[in-house]
Amino acid sequence: SEGYSYPVCTTCGRRHPGECRRAAGTCFNCGQAGHLQKDYKKNTTAVTPGQADKKP
């Protein structure tokens, strides 16, 4: 046995439990709305929630 196996989601093509985050419009990485996991790769200086308006 290789552990749990979820069916392939018809929306995103991944195997996961529960509601599809792509269908809900939330990030696969953190689960929050407003951005997607792919945005983390584009921005190497990741902005944490609530930090976007603060300047160094």
PDB file of N, CA, C and O in Angstrom:
ATOM      1  N   SER A   1       0.833  -1.188   0.000  1.00  0.00           N
ATOM      2  CA  SER A   1       0.000   0.000   0.000  1.00  0.00           C
ATOM      3  C   SER A   1       0.879   1.253   0.000  1.00  0.00           C
ATOM      4  O   SER A   1       1.870   1.317   0.727  1.00  0.00           O
ATOM      5  N   GLU A   2       0.515   2.251  -0.816  1.00  0.00           N
ATOM      6  CA  GLU A   2       1.281   3.486  -0.910  1.00  0.00           C
ATOM      7  C   GLU A   2       0.558   4.645  -0.238  1.00  0.00           C
ATOM      8  O   GLU A   2       0.771   5.800  -0.606  1.00  0.00           O
ATOM      9  N   GLY A   3      -0.281   4.359   0.727  1.00  0.00           N
ATOM     10  CA  GLY A   3      -0.995   5.419   1.428  1.00  0.00           C
ATOM     11  C   GLY A   3      -2.306   5.752   0.752  1.00  0.00           C
ATOM     12  O   GLY A   3      -2.851   4.955  -0.013  1.00  0.00           O
ATOM     13  N   TYR A   4      -2.802   6.937   1.044  1.00  0.00           N
ATOM     14  CA  TYR A   4      -4.084   7.355   0.502  1.00  0.00           C
ATOM     15  C   TYR A   4      -3.942   7.810  -0.941  1.00  0.00           C
ATOM     16  O   TYR A   4      -2.946   8.426  -1.319  1.00  0.00           O
ATOM     17  N   SER A   5      -4.945   7.500  -1.734  1.00  0.00           N
ATOM     18  CA  SER A   5      -4.954   7.927  -3.123  1.00  0.00           C
ATOM     19  C   SER A   5      -6.312   8.560  -3.411  1.00  0.00           C
ATOM     20  O   SER A   5      -7.350   7.905  -3.321  1.00  0.00           O
ATOM     21  N   TYR A   6      -6.284   9.820  -3.752  1.00  0.00           N
ATOM     22  CA  TYR A   6      -7.511  10.536  -4.056  1.00  0.00           C
ATOM     23  C   TYR A   6      -7.749  10.491  -5.559  1.00  0.00           C
ATOM     24  O   TYR A   6      -6.800  10.366  -6.332  1.00  0.00           O
ATOM     25  N   PRO A   7      -9.001  10.591  -5.978  1.00  0.00           N
ATOM     26  CA  PRO A   7      -9.274  10.607  -7.416  1.00  0.00           C
ATOM     27  C   PRO A   7      -8.717  11.877  -8.055  1.00  0.00           C
ATOM     28  O   PRO A   7      -8.539  12.892  -7.382  1.00  0.00           O
ATOM     29  N   VAL A   8      -8.448  11.815  -9.342  1.00  0.00           N
ATOM     30  CA  VAL A   8      -7.946  12.982 -10.067  1.00  0.00           C
ATOM     31  C   VAL A   8      -9.075  13.997 -10.200  1.00  0.00           C
ATOM     32  O   VAL A   8     -10.175  13.665 -10.642  1.00  0.00           O
ATOM     33  N   CYS A   9      -8.794  15.227  -9.815  1.00  0.00           N
ATOM     34  CA  CYS A   9      -9.773  16.309  -9.885  1.00  0.00           C
ATOM     35  C   CYS A   9     -10.013  16.679 -11.349  1.00  0.00           C
ATOM     36  O   CYS A   9      -9.060  16.819 -12.116  1.00  0.00           O
ATOM     37  N   THR A  10     -11.256  16.836 -11.733  1.00  0.00           N
ATOM     38  CA  THR A  10     -11.585  17.190 -13.113  1.00  0.00           C
ATOM     39  C   THR A  10     -11.343  18.676 -13.392  1.00  0.00           C
ATOM     40  O   THR A  10     -11.328  19.087 -14.552  1.00  0.00           O
ATOM     41  N   THR A  11     -11.154  19.478 -12.352  1.00  0.00           N
ATOM     42  CA  THR A  11     -10.911  20.909 -12.522  1.00  0.00           C
ATOM     43  C   THR A  11      -9.438  21.225 -12.710  1.00  0.00           C
ATOM     44  O   THR A  11      -9.069  21.966 -13.621  1.00  0.00           O
ATOM     45  N   CYS A  12      -8.581  20.656 -11.837  1.00  0.00           N
ATOM     46  CA  CYS A  12      -7.163  21.021 -11.860  1.00  0.00           C
ATOM     47  C   CYS A  12      -6.235  19.894 -12.297  1.00  0.00           C
ATOM     48  O   CYS A  12      -5.074  20.142 -12.623  1.00  0.00           O
ATOM     49  N   GLY A  13      -6.728  18.665 -12.307  1.00  0.00           N
ATOM     50  CA  GLY A  13      -5.900  17.539 -12.726  1.00  0.00           C
ATOM     51  C   GLY A  13      -5.006  16.980 -11.632  1.00  0.00           C
ATOM     52  O   GLY A  13      -4.197  16.089 -11.894  1.00  0.00           O
ATOM     53  N   ARG A  14      -5.135  17.487 -10.411  1.00  0.00           N
ATOM     54  CA  ARG A  14      -4.346  16.997  -9.281  1.00  0.00           C
ATOM     55  C   ARG A  14      -5.166  16.015  -8.454  1.00  0.00           C
ATOM     56  O   ARG A  14      -6.380  15.900  -8.624  1.00  0.00           O
ATOM     57  N   ARG A  15      -4.491  15.320  -7.570  1.00  0.00           N
ATOM     58  CA  ARG A  15      -5.174  14.435  -6.623  1.00  0.00           C
ATOM     59  C   ARG A  15      -5.184  15.136  -5.269  1.00  0.00           C
ATOM     60  O   ARG A  15      -4.126  15.421  -4.709  1.00  0.00           O
ATOM     61  N   HIS A  16      -6.370  15.414  -4.745  1.00  0.00           N
ATOM     62  CA  HIS A  16      -6.470  16.095  -3.454  1.00  0.00           C
ATOM     63  C   HIS A  16      -7.810  15.807  -2.806  1.00  0.00           C
ATOM     64  O   HIS A  16      -8.777  15.475  -3.491  1.00  0.00           O
ATOM     65  N   PRO A  17      -7.871  15.932  -1.475  1.00  0.00           N
ATOM     66  CA  PRO A  17      -9.151  15.776  -0.784  1.00  0.00           C
ATOM     67  C   PRO A  17      -9.930  17.088  -0.812  1.00  0.00           C
ATOM     68  O   PRO A  17      -9.348  18.150  -1.034  1.00  0.00           O
ATOM     69  N   GLY A  18     -11.198  17.024  -0.596  1.00  0.00           N
ATOM     70  CA  GLY A  18     -12.010  18.221  -0.432  1.00  0.00           C
ATOM     71  C   GLY A  18     -12.195  19.045  -1.689  1.00  0.00           C
ATOM     72  O   GLY A  18     -11.979  18.579  -2.808  1.00  0.00           O
ATOM     73  N   GLU A  19     -12.608  20.299  -1.467  1.00  0.00           N
ATOM     74  CA  GLU A  19     -12.897  21.216  -2.568  1.00  0.00           C
ATOM     75  C   GLU A  19     -11.620  21.611  -3.303  1.00  0.00           C
ATOM     76  O   GLU A  19     -10.567  21.785  -2.690  1.00  0.00           O
ATOM     77  N   CYS A  20     -11.725  21.748  -4.603  1.00  0.00           N
ATOM     78  CA  CYS A  20     -10.588  22.144  -5.427  1.00  0.00           C
ATOM     79  C   CYS A  20     -10.266  23.617  -5.194  1.00  0.00           C
ATOM     80  O   CYS A  20     -11.138  24.479  -5.309  1.00  0.00           O
ATOM     81  N   ARG A  21      -9.007  23.895  -4.867  1.00  0.00           N
ATOM     82  CA  ARG A  21      -8.599  25.286  -4.636  1.00  0.00           C
ATOM     83  C   ARG A  21      -8.613  26.097  -5.917  1.00  0.00           C
ATOM     84  O   ARG A  21      -8.853  27.304  -5.876  1.00  0.00           O
ATOM     85  N   ARG A  22      -8.362  25.465  -7.050  1.00  0.00           N
ATOM     86  CA  ARG A  22      -8.427  26.202  -8.320  1.00  0.00           C
ATOM     87  C   ARG A  22      -9.863  26.650  -8.574  1.00  0.00           C
ATOM     88  O   ARG A  22     -10.092  27.785  -8.991  1.00  0.00           O
ATOM     89  N   ALA A  23     -10.831  25.766  -8.327  1.00  0.00           N
ATOM     90  CA  ALA A  23     -12.235  26.118  -8.528  1.00  0.00           C
ATOM     91  C   ALA A  23     -12.655  27.224  -7.564  1.00  0.00           C
ATOM     92  O   ALA A  23     -13.472  28.079  -7.907  1.00  0.00           O
ATOM     93  N   ALA A  24     -12.093  27.202  -6.358  1.00  0.00           N
ATOM     94  CA  ALA A  24     -12.425  28.213  -5.356  1.00  0.00           C
ATOM     95  C   ALA A  24     -11.635  29.502  -5.565  1.00  0.00           C
ATOM     96  O   ALA A  24     -11.955  30.528  -4.964  1.00  0.00           O
ATOM     97  N   GLY A  25     -10.596  29.458  -6.420  1.00  0.00           N
ATOM     98  CA  GLY A  25      -9.787  30.640  -6.695  1.00  0.00           C
ATOM     99  C   GLY A  25      -8.784  30.956  -5.600  1.00  0.00           C
ATOM    100  O   GLY A  25      -8.424  32.116  -5.402  1.00  0.00           O
ATOM    101  N   THR A  26      -8.329  29.925  -4.884  1.00  0.00           N
ATOM    102  CA  THR A  26      -7.355  30.146  -3.821  1.00  0.00           C
ATOM    103  C   THR A  26      -6.015  29.514  -4.165  1.00  0.00           C
ATOM    104  O   THR A  26      -5.931  28.647  -5.035  1.00  0.00           O
ATOM    105  N   CYS A  27      -4.982  29.949  -3.483  1.00  0.00           N
ATOM    106  CA  CYS A  27      -3.610  29.505  -3.714  1.00  0.00           C
ATOM    107  C   CYS A  27      -3.418  28.051  -3.289  1.00  0.00           C
ATOM    108  O   CYS A  27      -3.868  27.655  -2.213  1.00  0.00           O
ATOM    109  N   PHE A  28      -2.754  27.255  -4.126  1.00  0.00           N
ATOM    110  CA  PHE A  28      -2.460  25.868  -3.773  1.00  0.00           C
ATOM    111  C   PHE A  28      -1.424  25.803  -2.652  1.00  0.00           C
ATOM    112  O   PHE A  28      -1.388  24.828  -1.901  1.00  0.00           O
ATOM    113  N   ASN A  29      -0.590  26.821  -2.532  1.00  0.00           N
ATOM    114  CA  ASN A  29       0.484  26.808  -1.541  1.00  0.00           C
ATOM    115  C   ASN A  29      -0.021  27.156  -0.139  1.00  0.00           C
ATOM    116  O   ASN A  29       0.253  26.430   0.816  1.00  0.00           O
ATOM    117  N   CYS A  30      -0.755  28.260  -0.012  1.00  0.00           N
ATOM    118  CA  CYS A  30      -1.162  28.708   1.320  1.00  0.00           C
ATOM    119  C   CYS A  30      -2.668  28.667   1.555  1.00  0.00           C
ATOM    120  O   CYS A  30      -3.110  28.764   2.699  1.00  0.00           O
ATOM    121  N   GLY A  31      -3.467  28.526   0.493  1.00  0.00           N
ATOM    122  CA  GLY A  31      -4.910  28.436   0.645  1.00  0.00           C
ATOM    123  C   GLY A  31      -5.633  29.772   0.711  1.00  0.00           C
ATOM    124  O   GLY A  31      -6.848  29.802   0.906  1.00  0.00           O
ATOM    125  N   GLN A  32      -4.912  30.877   0.553  1.00  0.00           N
ATOM    126  CA  GLN A  32      -5.547  32.182   0.618  1.00  0.00           C
ATOM    127  C   GLN A  32      -5.955  32.667  -0.769  1.00  0.00           C
ATOM    128  O   GLN A  32      -5.347  32.301  -1.775  1.00  0.00           O
ATOM    129  N   ALA A  33      -6.987  33.489  -0.802  1.00  0.00           N
ATOM    130  CA  ALA A  33      -7.469  34.047  -2.060  1.00  0.00           C
ATOM    131  C   ALA A  33      -6.631  35.256  -2.459  1.00  0.00           C
ATOM    132  O   ALA A  33      -5.954  35.852  -1.623  1.00  0.00           O
ATOM    133  N   GLY A  34      -6.680  35.612  -3.734  1.00  0.00           N
ATOM    134  CA  GLY A  34      -6.018  36.815  -4.206  1.00  0.00           C
ATOM    135  C   GLY A  34      -4.745  36.569  -4.980  1.00  0.00           C
ATOM    136  O   GLY A  34      -4.234  37.483  -5.627  1.00  0.00           O
ATOM    137  N   HIS A  35      -4.223  35.368  -4.931  1.00  0.00           N
ATOM    138  CA  HIS A  35      -3.024  35.028  -5.694  1.00  0.00           C
ATOM    139  C   HIS A  35      -2.987  33.522  -5.885  1.00  0.00           C
ATOM    140  O   HIS A  35      -3.757  32.791  -5.262  1.00  0.00           O
ATOM    141  N   LEU A  36      -2.099  33.063  -6.741  1.00  0.00           N
ATOM    142  CA  LEU A  36      -1.961  31.637  -6.997  1.00  0.00           C
ATOM    143  C   LEU A  36      -0.541  31.202  -6.679  1.00  0.00           C
ATOM    144  O   LEU A  36       0.358  32.035  -6.562  1.00  0.00           O
ATOM    145  N   GLN A  37      -0.341  29.907  -6.540  1.00  0.00           N
ATOM    146  CA  GLN A  37       0.975  29.372  -6.210  1.00  0.00           C
ATOM    147  C   GLN A  37       2.020  29.800  -7.228  1.00  0.00           C
ATOM    148  O   GLN A  37       3.164  30.058  -6.855  1.00  0.00           O
ATOM    149  N   LYS A  38       1.659  29.883  -8.501  1.00  0.00           N
ATOM    150  CA  LYS A  38       2.616  30.256  -9.541  1.00  0.00           C
ATOM    151  C   LYS A  38       3.194  31.645  -9.307  1.00  0.00           C
ATOM    152  O   LYS A  38       4.287  31.944  -9.788  1.00  0.00           O
ATOM    153  N   ASP A  39       2.477  32.505  -8.572  1.00  0.00           N
ATOM    154  CA  ASP A  39       2.972  33.841  -8.276  1.00  0.00           C
ATOM    155  C   ASP A  39       4.187  33.811  -7.352  1.00  0.00           C
ATOM    156  O   ASP A  39       4.981  34.752  -7.356  1.00  0.00           O
ATOM    157  N   TYR A  40       4.345  32.755  -6.565  1.00  0.00           N
ATOM    158  CA  TYR A  40       5.504  32.632  -5.683  1.00  0.00           C
ATOM    159  C   TYR A  40       6.786  32.487  -6.497  1.00  0.00           C
ATOM    160  O   TYR A  40       7.829  33.006  -6.099  1.00  0.00           O
ATOM    161  N   LYS A  41       6.723  31.791  -7.628  1.00  0.00           N
ATOM    162  CA  LYS A  41       7.897  31.570  -8.465  1.00  0.00           C
ATOM    163  C   LYS A  41       8.331  32.853  -9.166  1.00  0.00           C
ATOM    164  O   LYS A  41       9.523  33.057  -9.393  1.00  0.00           O
ATOM    165  N   LYS A  42       7.388  33.711  -9.510  1.00  0.00           N
ATOM    166  CA  LYS A  42       7.695  34.958 -10.201  1.00  0.00           C
ATOM    167  C   LYS A  42       8.350  35.964  -9.261  1.00  0.00           C
ATOM    168  O   LYS A  42       9.210  36.739  -9.678  1.00  0.00           O
ATOM    169  N   ASN A  43       7.948  35.952  -8.012  1.00  0.00           N
ATOM    170  CA  ASN A  43       8.416  36.941  -7.047  1.00  0.00           C
ATOM    171  C   ASN A  43       9.285  36.245  -6.007  1.00  0.00           C
ATOM    172  O   ASN A  43       8.768  35.607  -5.090  1.00  0.00           O
ATOM    173  N   THR A  44      10.593  36.364  -6.147  1.00  0.00           N
ATOM    174  CA  THR A  44      11.490  35.671  -5.230  1.00  0.00           C
ATOM    175  C   THR A  44      11.495  36.308  -3.848  1.00  0.00           C
ATOM    176  O   THR A  44      11.868  35.657  -2.872  1.00  0.00           O
ATOM    177  N   THR A  45      11.089  37.564  -3.747  1.00  0.00           N
ATOM    178  CA  THR A  45      10.935  38.179  -2.440  1.00  0.00           C
ATOM    179  C   THR A  45       9.463  38.082  -2.076  1.00  0.00           C
ATOM    180  O   THR A  45       8.698  39.031  -2.251  1.00  0.00           O
ATOM    181  N   ALA A  46       9.085  36.930  -1.572  1.00  0.00           N
ATOM    182  CA  ALA A  46       7.687  36.640  -1.283  1.00  0.00           C
ATOM    183  C   ALA A  46       7.120  37.636  -0.279  1.00  0.00           C
ATOM    184  O   ALA A  46       7.759  37.967   0.721  1.00  0.00           O
ATOM    185  N   VAL A  47       5.930  38.099  -0.560  1.00  0.00           N
ATOM    186  CA  VAL A  47       5.242  39.023   0.321  1.00  0.00           C
ATOM    187  C   VAL A  47       4.290  38.213   1.176  1.00  0.00           C
ATOM    188  O   VAL A  47       3.461  37.462   0.661  1.00  0.00           O
ATOM    189  N   THR A  48       4.412  38.367   2.478  1.00  0.00           N
ATOM    190  CA  THR A  48       3.511  37.659   3.368  1.00  0.00           C
ATOM    191  C   THR A  48       2.230  38.462   3.501  1.00  0.00           C
ATOM    192  O   THR A  48       2.262  39.687   3.381  1.00  0.00           O
ATOM    193  N   PRO A  49       1.106  37.809   3.744  1.00  0.00           N
ATOM    194  CA  PRO A  49      -0.156  38.523   3.869  1.00  0.00           C
ATOM    195  C   PRO A  49      -0.058  39.632   4.920  1.00  0.00           C
ATOM    196  O   PRO A  49       0.458  39.411   6.015  1.00  0.00           O
ATOM    197  N   GLY A  50      -0.555  40.817   4.583  1.00  0.00           N
ATOM    198  CA  GLY A  50      -0.521  41.938   5.500  1.00  0.00           C
ATOM    199  C   GLY A  50       0.753  42.759   5.415  1.00  0.00           C
ATOM    200  O   GLY A  50       0.854  43.798   6.067  1.00  0.00           O
ATOM    201  N   GLN A  51       1.717  42.324   4.639  1.00  0.00           N
ATOM    202  CA  GLN A  51       2.984  43.028   4.525  1.00  0.00           C
ATOM    203  C   GLN A  51       3.087  43.842   3.231  1.00  0.00           C
ATOM    204  O   GLN A  51       4.045  44.597   3.065  1.00  0.00           O
ATOM    205  N   ALA A  52       2.149  43.709   2.335  1.00  0.00           N
ATOM    206  CA  ALA A  52       2.238  44.323   1.015  1.00  0.00           C
ATOM    207  C   ALA A  52       2.324  45.851   1.074  1.00  0.00           C
ATOM    208  O   ALA A  52       3.005  46.455   0.245  1.00  0.00           O
ATOM    209  N   ASP A  53       1.656  46.483   2.027  1.00  0.00           N
ATOM    210  CA  ASP A  53       1.631  47.934   2.093  1.00  0.00           C
ATOM    211  C   ASP A  53       2.770  48.529   2.911  1.00  0.00           C
ATOM    212  O   ASP A  53       2.961  49.745   2.908  1.00  0.00           O
ATOM    213  N   LYS A  54       3.519  47.702   3.602  1.00  0.00           N
ATOM    214  CA  LYS A  54       4.613  48.197   4.435  1.00  0.00           C
ATOM    215  C   LYS A  54       5.873  48.368   3.607  1.00  0.00           C
ATOM    216  O   LYS A  54       6.180  47.536   2.754  1.00  0.00           O
ATOM    217  N   LYS A  55       6.598  49.437   3.856  1.00  0.00           N
ATOM    218  CA  LYS A  55       7.848  49.685   3.132  1.00  0.00           C
ATOM    219  C   LYS A  55       9.006  49.599   4.110  1.00  0.00           C
ATOM    220  O   LYS A  55       8.860  49.948   5.281  1.00  0.00           O
ATOM    221  N   PRO A  56      10.163  49.134   3.634  1.00  0.00           N
ATOM    222  CA  PRO A  56      11.315  48.985   4.529  1.00  0.00           C
ATOM    223  C   PRO A  56      11.853  50.312   5.025  1.00  0.00           C
ATOM    224  O   PRO A  56      12.821  50.340   5.785  1.00  0.00           O
TER     225      PRO A  56
END
